[in-house]
């Protein structure tokens, strides 16, 4: 059985000092939260300091993006080996904000996922539809395209290791979120496609988590849906007490 996977995406928030203080406050509370995988994704500048503060705890560290080349003349980019050396074990790839604001495509997502695996990082691969696409009843077609192209050439073993994050783009930072039924339908569809295209073992081992205005008051019902294995949490993860409660309620949902 897949245990809940909860990742805090801090986006462009928290200085190095703020990130370290957060981790130091959070890690003793996280110690009491068993039966769940917990990951924090600070900005690049705080990655190493946060990883050091989380050392020898049950808190993992993720980067928020990476570039697919190992090194080269790519001003402003950060490679998988650099991220791994800084102390991260995970990396978010293809977040809706990267797609809509910075031109990420299914092809670049695919290249970044492959680079993450090469660097020994676990990708947290994001997919999801816009409001226009949902209103045109294209949700499943969009998810199919993003899965097929974004995960192209990956093996079943790799699929079993990665984390898929379903993000309805219309629910990112809007205060809106998918209903539990909508989340269950999307997650069930994603799991079905993983099983169809990569095999039953891959589909059963892959965590499929929900991201989209996750908060204390909706996480338990969302996490209790079939095939929802946890959450990618944005703004609600910036406060330690709020994130602790989200993690705790996600555990309660599967008891």
Beta strands, then each sheet from edge to edge (+ up, - down):
strand 1: 4-9
strand 2: 36-41
strand 3: 59-63
strand 4: 90-93
strand 5: 122-127
strand 6: 163-167
strand 7: 207-211
strand 8: 230-233
sheet 1: 1+ 2+ 3+ 4+ 5+ 6+ 7+ 8+ 1+
end
